[in-house]
């Protein structure tokens, strides 16, 4: 069993869509998956047919002093979802005051790992190497850092520290874009952590969110969906053997 964090190097690179798509791809390969939304944007639920007005989630439960387990939801027999929950405007303006709650999620992830009910726990992490994300990164066995092949992400790769056990995944690669191709070629030569897989731009990704489904469920024949299957197989080969949660060594 592995806890895999997915984190954008910045906002808007498609991390949440990739998280949902990877969950579907893993379950299509026979794996059991828990998908956890650790981002205050609370967007992951929308890829799993959860109503927009649904407010419950693990963070909402902790803030309201309720049982976080009650926020869990079943999507298929092999995919469960733990939403973040909806914050009030005042809570959104003071995210740093919630740091202790984020730390509790790290403990929750380790507890779920020890129970062994799932072969995979995928965590949609908030972007940025900030104090409240550190306990979550420490709880993950590995992290996929999601990037777009653009100048913004190129600069960030050189000035932002990546998690120690991170691999870099390119998303939204456009065929025919000269600037993207140039950056991609530079990364192939310079980024040692770059995965040998890239997810190409595909309209089906945007459409799947509108349909409130993971990409592979919405369009299994889409190019991006096939590439995410390749990603899932890569994860099975390189990550599935992890057994000991970070922080539990004696």
N, C-alpha and C positions, 0 to 999 in steps of 0.2 A: 504494500500500500504506500502511496506517495501523496504528500501535500504539495501541490504545485501552485505557486502564485503567478498571476499574470498582471503586469504593471506597465502602463504606458510611460514612455520617457517624458511625455507631456500629455495634456488632455487632447482628445479629438483624434487619436490615432487608431481607434477601433478596438480597443482592448475588451470592452464589454461584449461586443459582437463575436470576437474571437473566442472568448471564454465560453459563451453559449454554444458556439459552433463546435468547439473542441469537446465539450461535454457530450453533445449528440454523437460526434464521431467515435468517441470512446465507447459509448453504450452500443453503438452499431457494431463494434468489435467484440462485444460480449462483456464489457466491463461495467461495474456498478460505480456510480458517480454521485457525489454530493457537491453542489455548486453553491458557494458562499459569496454573497455580495458584501464586501468590506468598504465600499465607497458611499459617502454620504449623498451622492447623486441618486442612489436608489433606483438605478435604471435596469439592472440585470433582470428583475422580475418580468419586465415587459417582453423579454424574449421567450418567456415560458407561460404565456397566455394568462398572466395575472392581471386582474382588472386595475386600471389606472388609479382608482380611488382606494385601493387596498393599502392600508397604512402600517400593517404589522410587519415586524422583523426583529432580528436579534437585538439590534441597538435600541429600538423602540421598547422592547420588552425590558431590557436592563434599565433604561431610564424610568420606566413606569413601575419598576420593581416587580416584574412578572417573570414567569419561567421562559427562558429563551427557547427551550425546546418546542414550546407550543407554537412558535413562529415558523417551524419547518413545514414544507409543503411537498406533496408527491406530484411529479410530472408524468413519469412513466414508471414501470416496474423497476427500472434501472437508474433513473435520475430523480434525485431529490433536490430541493431548493431551499436555501436559508436566506431570505431577503434581508436587506439592511434595515428597512423601516423608514417611515417618513418623519423627518425632523420638523420642528416648528421653525418659523422664521428666526426667532431669538436663538434657538439652538444652532441654526446654520451660521449665524453671525459670530458664534463663539465656539467654534469647533475645538479649539485648543483646550477648552474646559472639559471636553469629553475624552481626554487622553487616557484616563484610567479605564474607561469602558472599552476603548480599543485594545488596551492591554489584556482585558478579560477575554477578548476574542482569541488572543494567542493561546490562552489556557484552554479555551473551548476547543480549538483546533487540535491541541495535543490530546485532550480527553477523547475526542472523536476518533483520533488515530489509534489510541490504545484500545478502544472498543472494537475496532476492526470491522465495522459493518459495511464499509465502502472500500473499494479498491483504489479509488481516486477521490481526493478532495481538491477541487479547483477553487481558488480564491481570487476574485476580481478586486485587485488592490487599488487604492487611490494613487494617482501619480504623484511623484515627488518624493525625495528622500527626507521626510520630515519626522519630527519626534514621535508623532502618533502612528506612523507606519512602521517604525523600527521593530516593535514587538511582533508585528504580523510577519515581517520579512524573516525574523528569527525563527518563527514557527514553521515556515515553509522549508521543505527540503531543497527545493529548487525554485527558480524564478525565471519566467520568460519576460524579457523586456521588449515591449512592442514599439516599433518605430515605423515611420513612413520615410521613404527615400527622398527627403527634401532637405533644404538647407537648414531649416530650424532644428530638425532632429540630428543632422550632421554636427552642428555646433554643440548641441547638448551632449552628444556622445563623447565629446572632447572636454567638456567642462563640468559634467555631472558624474558623481561616483555611482557606479552600478553596484547592485547587491553582489556579494562575494561569489555566489553560486548561480549567477544569471547567465542565460544565453539570450542572444539578440534575434528577434524574429521580425522580418520585414513584412509589413502589411500594406495593401493598397498600391502595389507596384503597377505602374501604367506602361503598357506596351506603346512604343512610339514617342515617349517623352525623353528628349535628349538629356535634360538636367537630371532626371531620375536615373537614367542609364549611366551617366557619368558618376553620380554618387554611388550607385550600386557597384560599379567596377572598382571604385576607390575602397569601398567597404570590403569587397572580396579580398583585397590585398592587405588591408590594415586592421580589420576587426576579427581578432582571433576567436571571439565568442559567437560569431555570426552563424546561425543555423544554416544548413545546406538546403533550406526550404524557404520559399517566399510565397506569400499569398497575393495574387494579382487582384487588381481592381475588378469588381464584378457587381453589376447592378443588382444581382440577386441578394447581395448582403444587405443593401438598403431596403429592398422589398421584403426580406424576411422579418425585419423589425416591424414593418407596417403590418405584416401578417401575424405578428406576435408569436413567432416560431424560431427555433434555432435554424441556422442556414441549411444544414443537411436534411432536416425534416421538410423544409419549405421547397428546396430544389436540390435533390441529391445529385443531379446531373450537372450542376453548375461547376464551372472551373474552380472557383474558390472552395466549394464544398469538397471536391476531389483533392485539392491541395491540403485541406484541413484533415482529411483522412490520412494523407501521407504524414502530416504532422503528428497525428495520434499514434501512428505506427512507430514514428521516431521516438515519441515519449515512452511508449511501451518498451522499446529496446533499451533506452538510456536511463529512464527514471523509475520503472516499475519495480526494480529490485530493492529500492530503499525500504528499510524496515524500522529503523530507529529514529524516533522524532528528535529534532534538534532541541537541545536543552535538557534531555533526559539521561544523558550519559552519566555514569557513576565512576 
